[in-house]
Amino acid sequence: MTQTTKAVLWWIFAVIFTLLAAEYQKMTGPTYPVKGKTTINNREIKYKLIRTAENDKDAEIYVTVPDQSVTGTILFKRYKSNDSMTSAPLLRTGDKLVFMMPKQPAAGKMMYEIKLSSGTEQVKLSARNDQPIVMRFKGPVPLYILIPHVLCMFLGLLFSTRTAIESLINGSRTYKFSLFALFFLIPGGLILGPFVQKFAFGAYWTGWPFGHDLTDNKTLVMVLAWVFAAYKLKKDPQNKLWPVLAAIVVLVVYLIPHSMLGSEIDYTKVPVK
């Protein structure tokens, strides 16, 4: 096998690995929709209930139920509030039972659960462990900010993985690849990331030392890890320890669900509307 073929195979492996890590983070995050299925009137119903929405309009929550005999009710209230649960009917629009969740300020959260009924039969749609679903509102983020941010973070993870591979196979481009990892992670995480945060939740940075936002903090940790690894590689291009450790740090960061401990409004500290 030629060196070129080996290099291509390592790049393919790195791309696949990066895609799997990114998809895992997306699926385990607190904004990923609640999916499931249930049965009513001996008919299976599949549902996907949102956990995030933009706050420029009310958020559409719906369940597709072709059976016209089935009705629905939603119970909801503001998350982290002293509110009582409000009950409202789902309105039928063709095959859908729909409710428009009232929009909230950026970082405002709502909790809800849905009950479907037909005659004496009733089923509840909720999150795991029978808990209400919690959804968060955010401000719209312009695509000219969001797309470069996502692309830079993806490429940062890709070059982080590829740098570690290059180090382990005694390749000659370890230091060069580490610089590429920083080239994408720094603007993606520390420049574009704060702009995304500002548009979505009204603050550029809510991590250390100003807050406990896990997304901001873990971004800072992985950038610092690669800064140190690149420094070590510049002094010793054959160094294997630090590029591998930096890649592991980035992987651990990506395995932590996105948006955990993120911005949220504590409605117990604001007047009830």
PyRosetta script that sets phi, psi and omega in degrees:
from pyrosetta import init, pose_from_sequence

init()
pose = pose_from_sequence("MTQTTKAVLWWIFAVIFTLLAAEYQKMTGPTYPVKGKTTINNREIKYKLIRTAENDKDAEIYVTVPDQSVTGTILFKRYKSNDSMTSAPLLRTGDKLVFMMPKQPAAGKMMYEIKLSSGTEQVKLSARNDQPIVMRFKGPVPLYILIPHVLCMFLGLLFSTRTAIESLINGSRTYKFSLFALFFLIPGGLILGPFVQKFAFGAYWTGWPFGHDLTDNKTLVMVLAWVFAAYKLKKDPQNKLWPVLAAIVVLVVYLIPHSMLGSEIDYTKVPVK")
pose.set_psi(1, 129.4)
pose.set_omega(1, -177.7)
pose.set_phi(2, -74.7)
pose.set_psi(2, 163.1)
pose.set_omega(2, 178.7)
pose.set_phi(3, -63.3)
pose.set_psi(3, -37.2)
pose.set_omega(3, 178.9)
pose.set_phi(4, -62.8)
pose.set_psi(4, -44.1)
pose.set_omega(4, 178.9)
pose.set_phi(5, -62.6)
pose.set_psi(5, -42.9)
pose.set_omega(5, 178.2)
pose.set_phi(6, -61.0)
pose.set_psi(6, -43.4)
pose.set_omega(6, -179.8)
pose.set_phi(7, -61.8)
pose.set_psi(7, -42.4)
pose.set_omega(7, 179.0)
pose.set_phi(8, -62.3)
pose.set_psi(8, -43.0)
pose.set_omega(8, -179.8)
pose.set_phi(9, -64.2)
pose.set_psi(9, -40.2)
pose.set_omega(9, 178.2)
pose.set_phi(10, -65.4)
pose.set_psi(10, -37.8)
pose.set_omega(10, 177.2)
pose.set_phi(11, -65.8)
pose.set_psi(11, -40.6)
pose.set_omega(11, 177.8)
pose.set_phi(12, -61.6)
pose.set_psi(12, -44.1)
pose.set_omega(12, 178.0)
pose.set_phi(13, -60.8)
pose.set_psi(13, -43.9)
pose.set_omega(13, -178.8)
pose.set_phi(14, -63.5)
pose.set_psi(14, -40.5)
pose.set_omega(14, 179.4)
pose.set_phi(15, -65.0)
pose.set_psi(15, -46.3)
pose.set_omega(15, 179.8)
pose.set_phi(16, -62.3)
pose.set_psi(16, -44.5)
pose.set_omega(16, 178.8)
pose.set_phi(17, -59.7)
pose.set_psi(17, -43.6)
pose.set_omega(17, -179.7)
pose.set_phi(18, -64.7)
pose.set_psi(18, -42.9)
pose.set_omega(18, 178.8)
pose.set_phi(19, -62.2)
pose.set_psi(19, -41.6)
pose.set_omega(19, 179.5)
pose.set_phi(20, -65.5)
pose.set_psi(20, -41.9)
pose.set_omega(20, 179.5)
pose.set_phi(21, -64.8)
pose.set_psi(21, -42.6)
pose.set_omega(21, 179.6)
pose.set_phi(22, -65.3)
pose.set_psi(22, -40.6)
pose.set_omega(22, 179.6)
pose.set_phi(23, -67.7)
pose.set_psi(23, -38.1)
pose.set_omega(23, 177.4)
pose.set_phi(24, -61.1)
pose.set_psi(24, -45.4)
pose.set_omega(24, -179.9)
pose.set_phi(25, -61.5)
pose.set_psi(25, -41.5)
pose.set_omega(25, 179.6)
pose.set_phi(26, -62.7)
pose.set_psi(26, -46.7)
pose.set_omega(26, -174.5)
pose.set_phi(27, -72.9)
pose.set_psi(27, -25.6)
pose.set_omega(27, -178.8)
pose.set_phi(28, -96.0)
pose.set_psi(28, -2.5)
pose.set_omega(28, -177.7)
pose.set_phi(29, -73.5)
pose.set_psi(29, 158.2)
pose.set_omega(29, -178.0)
pose.set_phi(30, -74.7)
pose.set_psi(30, -0.8)
pose.set_omega(30, 176.8)
pose.set_phi(31, -106.4)
pose.set_psi(31, -1.7)
pose.set_omega(31, 179.3)
pose.set_phi(32, -70.8)
pose.set_psi(32, 135.7)
pose.set_omega(32, -176.4)
pose.set_phi(33, -57.6)
pose.set_psi(33, 149.4)
pose.set_omega(33, 173.2)
pose.set_phi(34, -82.1)
pose.set_psi(34, 116.9)
pose.set_omega(34, -179.0)
pose.set_phi(35, -112.2)
pose.set_psi(35, 148.9)
pose.set_omega(35, 177.5)
pose.set_phi(36, -178.6)
pose.set_psi(36, -172.8)
pose.set_omega(36, 176.2)
pose.set_phi(37, -149.3)
pose.set_psi(37, 152.1)
pose.set_omega(37, 179.4)
pose.set_phi(38, -144.6)
pose.set_psi(38, 177.7)
pose.set_omega(38, -178.8)
pose.set_phi(39, -131.1)
pose.set_psi(39, 132.3)
pose.set_omega(39, 173.7)
pose.set_phi(40, -144.2)
pose.set_psi(40, 138.0)
pose.set_omega(40, -173.9)
pose.set_phi(41, 56.5)
pose.set_psi(41, 34.1)
pose.set_omega(41, -179.8)
pose.set_phi(42, 61.8)
pose.set_psi(42, 22.8)
pose.set_omega(42, 177.8)
pose.set_phi(43, -122.1)
pose.set_psi(43, 135.0)
pose.set_omega(43, -179.2)
pose.set_phi(44, -78.8)
pose.set_psi(44, 137.0)
pose.set_omega(44, 177.6)
pose.set_phi(45, -123.3)
pose.set_psi(45, 121.6)
pose.set_omega(45, 174.4)
pose.set_phi(46, -97.6)
pose.set_psi(46, 140.7)
pose.set_omega(46, -178.7)
pose.set_phi(47, -138.1)
pose.set_psi(47, 156.1)
pose.set_omega(47, 175.5)
pose.set_phi(48, -141.6)
pose.set_psi(48, 109.7)
pose.set_omega(48, -173.2)
pose.set_phi(49, -108.8)
pose.set_psi(49, 129.2)
pose.set_omega(49, -170.6)
pose.set_phi(50, -71.4)
pose.set_psi(50, 151.4)
pose.set_omega(50, 174.4)
pose.set_phi(51, -126.6)
pose.set_psi(51, 9.4)
pose.set_omega(51, 175.1)
pose.set_phi(52, -153.6)
pose.set_psi(52, 150.3)
pose.set_omega(52, 179.6)
pose.set_phi(53, -160.3)
pose.set_psi(53, 153.8)
pose.set_omega(53, 175.7)
pose.set_phi(54, -82.0)
pose.set_psi(54, 146.8)
pose.set_omega(54, -171.0)
pose.set_phi(55, -96.5)
pose.set_psi(55, 19.6)
pose.set_omega(55, 175.0)
pose.set_phi(56, -85.8)
pose.set_psi(56, -1.6)
pose.set_omega(56, 177.7)
pose.set_phi(57, -163.0)
pose.set_psi(57, 166.0)
pose.set_omega(57, 174.1)
pose.set_phi(58, -63.6)
pose.set_psi(58, 150.6)
pose.set_omega(58, -175.4)
pose.set_phi(59, -95.9)
pose.set_psi(59, 129.1)
pose.set_omega(59, 179.3)
pose.set_phi(60, -81.0)
pose.set_psi(60, 123.0)
pose.set_omega(60, 173.8)
pose.set_phi(61, -116.5)
pose.set_psi(61, 127.7)
pose.set_omega(61, -176.5)
pose.set_phi(62, -147.2)
pose.set_psi(62, 159.1)
pose.set_omega(62, 173.2)
pose.set_phi(63, -131.1)
pose.set_psi(63, 131.2)
pose.set_omega(63, 178.5)
pose.set_phi(64, -83.9)
pose.set_psi(64, 113.1)
pose.set_omega(64, -178.0)
pose.set_phi(65, -135.9)
pose.set_psi(65, 93.2)
pose.set_omega(65, -178.6)
pose.set_phi(66, -61.9)
pose.set_psi(66, -29.2)
pose.set_omega(66, -179.1)
pose.set_phi(67, -64.5)
pose.set_psi(67, 111.0)
pose.set_omega(67, -175.1)
pose.set_phi(68, -69.5)
pose.set_psi(68, -14.0)
pose.set_omega(68, 179.6)
pose.set_phi(69, -80.3)
pose.set_psi(69, -11.3)
pose.set_omega(69, -177.6)
pose.set_phi(70, -88.8)
pose.set_psi(70, 130.9)
pose.set_omega(70, 175.2)
pose.set_phi(71, -116.6)
pose.set_psi(71, 166.7)
pose.set_omega(71, -177.9)
pose.set_phi(72, -138.8)
pose.set_psi(72, 151.8)
pose.set_omega(72, 176.4)
pose.set_phi(73, -133.7)
pose.set_psi(73, 141.8)
pose.set_omega(73, 176.4)
pose.set_phi(74, -116.5)
pose.set_psi(74, 136.9)
pose.set_omega(74, 174.1)
pose.set_phi(75, -111.4)
pose.set_psi(75, 128.5)
pose.set_omega(75, -175.1)
pose.set_phi(76, -151.2)
pose.set_psi(76, 158.5)
pose.set_omega(76, 172.3)
pose.set_phi(77, -162.7)
pose.set_psi(77, 167.6)
pose.set_omega(77, 176.7)
pose.set_phi(78, -70.2)
pose.set_psi(78, 137.0)
pose.set_omega(78, -179.6)
pose.set_phi(79, -75.1)
pose.set_psi(79, 142.6)
pose.set_omega(79, -174.9)
pose.set_phi(80, 56.0)
pose.set_psi(80, 58.4)
pose.set_omega(80, 178.5)
pose.set_phi(81, -143.3)
pose.set_psi(81, 169.5)
pose.set_omega(81, 174.3)
pose.set_phi(82, -96.7)
pose.set_psi(82, 13.7)
pose.set_omega(82, 179.6)
pose.set_phi(83, -65.3)
pose.set_psi(83, 155.3)
pose.set_omega(83, 168.6)
pose.set_phi(84, -91.2)
pose.set_psi(84, 154.7)
pose.set_omega(84, 177.7)
pose.set_phi(85, -63.3)
pose.set_psi(85, 134.4)
pose.set_omega(85, 175.2)
pose.set_phi(86, -102.0)
pose.set_psi(86, 138.5)
pose.set_omega(86, 179.0)
pose.set_phi(87, -108.5)
pose.set_psi(87, 135.8)
pose.set_omega(87, 178.9)
pose.set_phi(88, -146.4)
pose.set_psi(88, 148.0)
pose.set_omega(88, 178.9)
pose.set_phi(89, -78.1)
pose.set_psi(89, 149.7)
pose.set_omega(89, 168.9)
pose.set_phi(90, -83.7)
pose.set_psi(90, 133.7)
pose.set_omega(90, -178.4)
pose.set_phi(91, -93.5)
pose.set_psi(91, 134.0)
pose.set_omega(91, -178.0)
pose.set_phi(92, -82.5)
pose.set_psi(92, 129.4)
pose.set_omega(92, 173.3)
pose.set_phi(93, -130.3)
pose.set_psi(93, 95.0)
pose.set_omega(93, -175.0)
pose.set_phi(94, 65.9)
pose.set_psi(94, -121.2)
pose.set_omega(94, -179.7)
pose.set_phi(95, -88.7)
pose.set_psi(95, 1.1)
pose.set_omega(95, -175.5)
pose.set_phi(96, -107.6)
pose.set_psi(96, 144.0)
pose.set_omega(96, 167.5)
pose.set_phi(97, -105.4)
pose.set_psi(97, 120.7)
pose.set_omega(97, -165.4)
pose.set_phi(98, -124.7)
pose.set_psi(98, 144.5)
pose.set_omega(98, 170.1)
pose.set_phi(99, -139.6)
pose.set_psi(99, 138.0)
pose.set_omega(99, 177.7)
pose.set_phi(100, -100.0)
pose.set_psi(100, 106.4)
pose.set_omega(100, 179.8)
pose.set_phi(101, -70.4)
pose.set_psi(101, 127.1)
pose.set_omega(101, -179.7)
pose.set_phi(102, -58.0)
pose.set_psi(102, 131.6)
pose.set_omega(102, -178.9)
pose.set_phi(103, -65.6)
pose.set_psi(103, 151.8)
pose.set_omega(103, -179.0)
pose.set_phi(104, -123.8)
pose.set_psi(104, 164.6)
pose.set_omega(104, 173.4)
pose.set_phi(105, -60.9)
pose.set_psi(105, 160.2)
pose.set_omega(105, 177.3)
pose.set_phi(106, -53.9)
pose.set_psi(106, 132.5)
pose.set_omega(106, -177.6)
pose.set_phi(107, 79.8)
pose.set_psi(107, 1.2)
pose.set_omega(107, 173.8)
pose.set_phi(108, -77.7)
pose.set_psi(108, 138.4)
pose.set_omega(108, -177.8)
pose.set_phi(109, -117.9)
pose.set_psi(109, 148.4)
pose.set_omega(109, 173.5)
pose.set_phi(110, -123.0)
pose.set_psi(110, 148.7)
pose.set_omega(110, 173.9)
pose.set_phi(111, -119.0)
pose.set_psi(111, 142.1)
pose.set_omega(111, -175.9)
pose.set_phi(112, -155.4)
pose.set_psi(112, 161.1)
pose.set_omega(112, 170.6)
pose.set_phi(113, -145.7)
pose.set_psi(113, 155.3)
pose.set_omega(113, -175.4)
pose.set_phi(114, -120.9)
pose.set_psi(114, 138.1)
pose.set_omega(114, 175.1)
pose.set_phi(115, -118.1)
pose.set_psi(115, 128.4)
pose.set_omega(115, 175.7)
pose.set_phi(116, -105.9)
pose.set_psi(116, 138.0)
pose.set_omega(116, -176.1)
pose.set_phi(117, -133.8)
pose.set_psi(117, 147.8)
pose.set_omega(117, 172.5)
pose.set_phi(118, -152.4)
pose.set_psi(118, 107.2)
pose.set_omega(118, -174.4)
pose.set_phi(119, 64.7)
pose.set_psi(119, -125.0)
pose.set_omega(119, 179.0)
pose.set_phi(120, -92.9)
pose.set_psi(120, -3.4)
pose.set_omega(120, -178.4)
pose.set_phi(121, -88.2)
pose.set_psi(121, 137.2)
pose.set_omega(121, -179.5)
pose.set_phi(122, -145.2)
pose.set_psi(122, 139.5)
pose.set_omega(122, 175.6)
pose.set_phi(123, -131.2)
pose.set_psi(123, 151.3)
pose.set_omega(123, -179.7)
pose.set_phi(124, -114.8)
pose.set_psi(124, 136.3)
pose.set_omega(124, 176.1)
pose.set_phi(125, -107.5)
pose.set_psi(125, 120.4)
pose.set_omega(125, -176.9)
pose.set_phi(126, -151.9)
pose.set_psi(126, -175.8)
pose.set_omega(126, 178.6)
pose.set_phi(127, -80.4)
pose.set_psi(127, -173.0)
pose.set_omega(127, 178.9)
pose.set_phi(128, -61.4)
pose.set_psi(128, 154.9)
pose.set_omega(128, 179.0)
pose.set_phi(129, 58.9)
pose.set_psi(129, 25.7)
pose.set_omega(129, 175.0)
pose.set_phi(130, 63.5)
pose.set_psi(130, 24.8)
pose.set_omega(130, 179.7)
pose.set_phi(131, -91.9)
pose.set_psi(131, 151.7)
pose.set_omega(131, 176.7)
pose.set_phi(132, -60.9)
pose.set_psi(132, 153.3)
pose.set_omega(132, 176.6)
pose.set_phi(133, -80.2)
pose.set_psi(133, 135.3)
pose.set_omega(133, 177.7)
pose.set_phi(134, -109.2)
pose.set_psi(134, 124.8)
pose.set_omega(134, 178.6)
pose.set_phi(135, -120.7)
pose.set_psi(135, 148.4)
pose.set_omega(135, -178.0)
pose.set_phi(136, -120.1)
pose.set_psi(136, 137.8)
pose.set_omega(136, 174.8)
pose.set_phi(137, -92.5)
pose.set_psi(137, 147.5)
pose.set_omega(137, 178.4)
pose.set_phi(138, -143.2)
pose.set_psi(138, 158.7)
pose.set_omega(138, 176.3)
pose.set_phi(139, -74.6)
pose.set_psi(139, 152.1)
pose.set_omega(139, 177.6)
pose.set_phi(140, -64.2)
pose.set_psi(140, 136.4)
pose.set_omega(140, 177.7)
pose.set_phi(141, -106.6)
pose.set_psi(141, 123.5)
pose.set_omega(141, 179.9)
pose.set_phi(142, -58.2)
pose.set_psi(142, 141.8)
pose.set_omega(142, -178.7)
pose.set_phi(143, -62.9)
pose.set_psi(143, -28.8)
pose.set_omega(143, -179.6)
pose.set_phi(144, -70.3)
pose.set_psi(144, -13.3)
pose.set_omega(144, 172.5)
pose.set_phi(145, -99.0)
pose.set_psi(145, -45.4)
pose.set_omega(145, -173.4)
pose.set_phi(146, -66.5)
pose.set_psi(146, -46.3)
pose.set_omega(146, -176.1)
pose.set_phi(147, -63.6)
pose.set_psi(147, -48.6)
pose.set_omega(147, 176.8)
pose.set_phi(148, -62.1)
pose.set_psi(148, -35.0)
pose.set_omega(148, 178.1)
pose.set_phi(149, -61.3)
pose.set_psi(149, -51.2)
pose.set_omega(149, -179.1)
pose.set_phi(150, -63.1)
pose.set_psi(150, -42.1)
pose.set_omega(150, -179.1)
pose.set_phi(151, -64.0)
pose.set_psi(151, -44.1)
pose.set_omega(151, 179.6)
pose.set_phi(152, -64.0)
pose.set_psi(152, -41.3)
pose.set_omega(152, -179.7)
pose.set_phi(153, -67.0)
pose.set_psi(153, -37.7)
pose.set_omega(153, 177.6)
pose.set_phi(154, -64.7)
pose.set_psi(154, -46.5)
pose.set_omega(154, -179.1)
pose.set_phi(155, -68.2)
pose.set_psi(155, -31.9)
pose.set_omega(155, 175.1)
pose.set_phi(156, -62.6)
pose.set_psi(156, -44.0)
pose.set_omega(156, 176.5)
pose.set_phi(157, -65.4)
pose.set_psi(157, -39.5)
pose.set_omega(157, 179.4)
pose.set_phi(158, -61.1)
pose.set_psi(158, -49.0)
pose.set_omega(158, -178.6)
pose.set_phi(159, -72.5)
pose.set_psi(159, -27.4)
pose.set_omega(159, 173.6)
pose.set_phi(160, -61.9)
pose.set_psi(160, -47.1)
pose.set_omega(160, 178.7)
pose.set_phi(161, -64.3)
pose.set_psi(161, -44.8)
pose.set_omega(161, -177.4)
pose.set_phi(162, -67.1)
pose.set_psi(162, -33.7)
pose.set_omega(162, 177.9)
pose.set_phi(163, -64.4)
pose.set_psi(163, -43.4)
pose.set_omega(163, 178.5)
pose.set_phi(164, -62.0)
pose.set_psi(164, -41.1)
pose.set_omega(164, 178.0)
pose.set_phi(165, -62.4)
pose.set_psi(165, -45.7)
pose.set_omega(165, -179.2)
pose.set_phi(166, -59.5)
pose.set_psi(166, -37.9)
pose.set_omega(166, 178.6)
pose.set_phi(167, -66.5)
pose.set_psi(167, -44.4)
pose.set_omega(167, -176.2)
pose.set_phi(168, -68.8)
pose.set_psi(168, -28.0)
pose.set_omega(168, -179.3)
pose.set_phi(169, -96.3)
pose.set_psi(169, 11.6)
pose.set_omega(169, 179.1)
pose.set_phi(170, 60.9)
pose.set_psi(170, 37.2)
pose.set_omega(170, 178.4)
pose.set_phi(171, -73.4)
pose.set_psi(171, 166.6)
pose.set_omega(171, -176.2)
pose.set_phi(172, -95.2)
pose.set_psi(172, -2.0)
pose.set_omega(172, -173.3)
pose.set_phi(173, -114.0)
pose.set_psi(173, 22.1)
pose.set_omega(173, -177.3)
pose.set_phi(174, -60.0)
pose.set_psi(174, -49.6)
pose.set_omega(174, -179.3)
pose.set_phi(175, -63.2)
pose.set_psi(175, -42.7)
pose.set_omega(175, 178.9)
pose.set_phi(176, -59.7)
pose.set_psi(176, -45.2)
pose.set_omega(176, 179.8)
pose.set_phi(177, -65.9)
pose.set_psi(177, -34.5)
pose.set_omega(177, 179.1)
pose.set_phi(178, -63.8)
pose.set_psi(178, -35.7)
pose.set_omega(178, 177.4)
pose.set_phi(179, -67.6)
pose.set_psi(179, -36.9)
pose.set_omega(179, 176.0)
pose.set_phi(180, -64.3)
pose.set_psi(180, -39.6)
pose.set_omega(180, 177.5)
pose.set_phi(181, -58.7)
pose.set_psi(181, -45.9)
pose.set_omega(181, 177.8)
pose.set_phi(182, -67.1)
pose.set_psi(182, -35.9)
pose.set_omega(182, -179.3)
pose.set_phi(183, -58.2)
pose.set_psi(183, -32.5)
pose.set_omega(183, 179.6)
pose.set_phi(184, -95.7)
pose.set_psi(184, -37.7)
pose.set_omega(184, -176.8)
pose.set_phi(185, -68.5)
pose.set_psi(185, -38.9)
pose.set_omega(185, -177.4)
pose.set_phi(186, -65.8)
pose.set_psi(186, -54.6)
pose.set_omega(186, 177.6)
pose.set_phi(187, -67.6)
pose.set_psi(187, -36.8)
pose.set_omega(187, -179.1)
pose.set_phi(188, -65.9)
pose.set_psi(188, -44.4)
pose.set_omega(188, -174.9)
pose.set_phi(189, -92.9)
pose.set_psi(189, -37.3)
pose.set_omega(189, -172.2)
pose.set_phi(190, -104.4)
pose.set_psi(190, -9.2)
pose.set_omega(190, 177.0)
pose.set_phi(191, -114.9)
pose.set_psi(191, -62.0)
pose.set_omega(191, -180.0)
pose.set_phi(192, -70.8)
pose.set_psi(192, -34.5)
pose.set_omega(192, 179.2)
pose.set_phi(193, -56.0)
pose.set_psi(193, -50.3)
pose.set_omega(193, 177.0)
pose.set_phi(194, -60.4)
pose.set_psi(194, -33.6)
pose.set_omega(194, 176.7)
pose.set_phi(195, -67.2)
pose.set_psi(195, -39.7)
pose.set_omega(195, 175.0)
pose.set_phi(196, -60.1)
pose.set_psi(196, -45.4)
pose.set_omega(196, 179.6)
pose.set_phi(197, -61.3)
pose.set_psi(197, -40.3)
pose.set_omega(197, -178.7)
pose.set_phi(198, -65.4)
pose.set_psi(198, -47.1)
pose.set_omega(198, 179.1)
pose.set_phi(199, -64.4)
pose.set_psi(199, -41.0)
pose.set_omega(199, -174.3)
pose.set_phi(200, -77.3)
pose.set_psi(200, -41.3)
pose.set_omega(200, -170.8)
pose.set_phi(201, -132.4)
pose.set_psi(201, 5.6)
pose.set_omega(201, 171.1)
pose.set_phi(202, 84.8)
pose.set_psi(202, 7.9)
pose.set_omega(202, 179.3)
pose.set_phi(203, -141.5)
pose.set_psi(203, 140.2)
pose.set_omega(203, -179.3)
pose.set_phi(204, -72.6)
pose.set_psi(204, -37.3)
pose.set_omega(204, -175.0)
pose.set_phi(205, -147.6)
pose.set_psi(205, 123.8)
pose.set_omega(205, 178.2)
pose.set_phi(206, -123.9)
pose.set_psi(206, 16.6)
pose.set_omega(206, 175.0)
pose.set_phi(207, -92.8)
pose.set_psi(207, -163.9)
pose.set_omega(207, -179.2)
pose.set_phi(208, -61.7)
pose.set_psi(208, 138.8)
pose.set_omega(208, 4.1)
pose.set_phi(209, -96.2)
pose.set_psi(209, 11.7)
pose.set_omega(209, -174.3)
pose.set_phi(210, -95.5)
pose.set_psi(210, -15.9)
pose.set_omega(210, -177.8)
pose.set_phi(211, -169.5)
pose.set_psi(211, -165.8)
pose.set_omega(211, -175.4)
pose.set_phi(212, -121.1)
pose.set_psi(212, 20.7)
pose.set_omega(212, 179.6)
pose.set_phi(213, -58.3)
pose.set_psi(213, 118.6)
pose.set_omega(213, -173.6)
pose.set_phi(214, -69.2)
pose.set_psi(214, -34.2)
pose.set_omega(214, 179.3)
pose.set_phi(215, -62.7)
pose.set_psi(215, -46.5)
pose.set_omega(215, 178.7)
pose.set_phi(216, -63.7)
pose.set_psi(216, -44.9)
pose.set_omega(216, -177.2)
pose.set_phi(217, -64.1)
pose.set_psi(217, -43.5)
pose.set_omega(217, -177.8)
pose.set_phi(218, -71.2)
pose.set_psi(218, -30.0)
pose.set_omega(218, 174.5)
pose.set_phi(219, -63.1)
pose.set_psi(219, -44.6)
pose.set_omega(219, 178.8)
pose.set_phi(220, -61.8)
pose.set_psi(220, -41.8)
pose.set_omega(220, -178.6)
pose.set_phi(221, -62.6)
pose.set_psi(221, -45.5)
pose.set_omega(221, -176.0)
pose.set_phi(222, -72.8)
pose.set_psi(222, -31.1)
pose.set_omega(222, 175.5)
pose.set_phi(223, -66.2)
pose.set_psi(223, -45.9)
pose.set_omega(223, 178.9)
pose.set_phi(224, -62.2)
pose.set_psi(224, -36.4)
pose.set_omega(224, 178.5)
pose.set_phi(225, -61.9)
pose.set_psi(225, -41.5)
pose.set_omega(225, -179.4)
pose.set_phi(226, -78.1)
pose.set_psi(226, -28.9)
pose.set_omega(226, 173.1)
pose.set_phi(227, -60.5)
pose.set_psi(227, -45.8)
pose.set_omega(227, -179.9)
pose.set_phi(228, -67.6)
pose.set_psi(228, -40.3)
pose.set_omega(228, 179.9)
pose.set_phi(229, -64.2)
pose.set_psi(229, -42.0)
pose.set_omega(229, 179.0)
pose.set_phi(230, -64.1)
pose.set_psi(230, -38.6)
pose.set_omega(230, 177.3)
pose.set_phi(231, -61.4)
pose.set_psi(231, -44.7)
pose.set_omega(231, 179.2)
pose.set_phi(232, -65.7)
pose.set_psi(232, -37.3)
pose.set_omega(232, -179.3)
pose.set_phi(233, -70.9)
pose.set_psi(233, -32.4)
pose.set_omega(233, 177.5)
pose.set_phi(234, -63.9)
pose.set_psi(234, -37.6)
pose.set_omega(234, 179.0)
pose.set_phi(235, -75.9)
pose.set_psi(235, -34.6)
pose.set_omega(235, -178.3)
pose.set_phi(236, -144.5)
pose.set_psi(236, 93.1)
pose.set_omega(236, -177.5)
pose.set_phi(237, -60.6)
pose.set_psi(237, -15.6)
pose.set_omega(237, 179.5)
pose.set_phi(238, -91.2)
pose.set_psi(238, 0.8)
pose.set_omega(238, -178.2)
pose.set_phi(239, -62.2)
pose.set_psi(239, 129.0)
pose.set_omega(239, 179.3)
pose.set_phi(240, -105.5)
pose.set_psi(240, -29.4)
pose.set_omega(240, -172.8)
pose.set_phi(241, -62.2)
pose.set_psi(241, -54.0)
pose.set_omega(241, -170.3)
pose.set_phi(242, -72.8)
pose.set_psi(242, -39.7)
pose.set_omega(242, 175.8)
pose.set_phi(243, -64.5)
pose.set_psi(243, -35.9)
pose.set_omega(243, 177.8)
pose.set_phi(244, -68.8)
pose.set_psi(244, -42.2)
pose.set_omega(244, 177.5)
pose.set_phi(245, -63.1)
pose.set_psi(245, -41.4)
pose.set_omega(245, 179.6)
pose.set_phi(246, -63.3)
pose.set_psi(246, -40.5)
pose.set_omega(246, 178.3)
pose.set_phi(247, -65.1)
pose.set_psi(247, -37.6)
pose.set_omega(247, 177.0)
pose.set_phi(248, -65.2)
pose.set_psi(248, -40.6)
pose.set_omega(248, 177.0)
pose.set_phi(249, -59.0)
pose.set_psi(249, -45.9)
pose.set_omega(249, 179.7)
pose.set_phi(250, -62.4)
pose.set_psi(250, -42.0)
pose.set_omega(250, 179.2)
pose.set_phi(251, -62.7)
pose.set_psi(251, -45.5)
pose.set_omega(251, 178.5)
pose.set_phi(252, -59.8)
pose.set_psi(252, -41.2)
pose.set_omega(252, 177.9)
pose.set_phi(253, -59.3)
pose.set_psi(253, -43.2)
pose.set_omega(253, -179.0)
pose.set_phi(254, -72.3)
pose.set_psi(254, -22.7)
pose.set_omega(254, 177.3)
pose.set_phi(255, -79.4)
pose.set_psi(255, -15.5)
pose.set_omega(255, 174.2)
pose.set_phi(256, -79.5)
pose.set_psi(256, 124.0)
pose.set_omega(256, -177.6)
pose.set_phi(257, -51.8)
pose.set_psi(257, 137.0)
pose.set_omega(257, -179.6)
pose.set_phi(258, -67.4)
pose.set_psi(258, 143.2)
pose.set_omega(258, 174.8)
pose.set_phi(259, 74.1)
pose.set_psi(259, 9.1)
pose.set_omega(259, 174.8)
pose.set_phi(260, -67.2)
pose.set_psi(260, 144.1)
pose.set_omega(260, -178.3)
pose.set_phi(261, 55.7)
pose.set_psi(261, 32.5)
pose.set_omega(261, -178.9)
pose.set_phi(262, -82.2)
pose.set_psi(262, -175.2)
pose.set_omega(262, -177.5)
pose.set_phi(263, -61.5)
pose.set_psi(263, 137.0)
pose.set_omega(263, 175.3)
pose.set_phi(264, -156.4)
pose.set_psi(264, 150.4)
pose.set_omega(264, 178.3)
pose.set_phi(265, -90.3)
pose.set_psi(265, 133.0)
pose.set_omega(265, 173.7)
pose.set_phi(266, -93.1)
pose.set_psi(266, 99.1)
pose.set_omega(266, -175.3)
pose.set_phi(267, -71.1)
pose.set_psi(267, -12.4)
pose.set_omega(267, 176.4)
pose.set_phi(268, -70.3)
pose.set_psi(268, -14.1)
pose.set_omega(268, -178.9)
pose.set_phi(269, -104.6)
pose.set_psi(269, 5.4)
pose.set_omega(269, 177.1)
pose.set_phi(270, -125.9)
pose.set_psi(270, 157.0)
pose.set_omega(270, -177.6)
pose.set_phi(271, -63.1)
pose.set_psi(271, 144.2)
pose.set_omega(271, 175.2)
pose.set_phi(272, -71.3)
pose.set_psi(272, 130.8)
pose.set_omega(272, 179.2)
pose.set_phi(273, -86.0)
pose.dump_pdb("model.pdb")
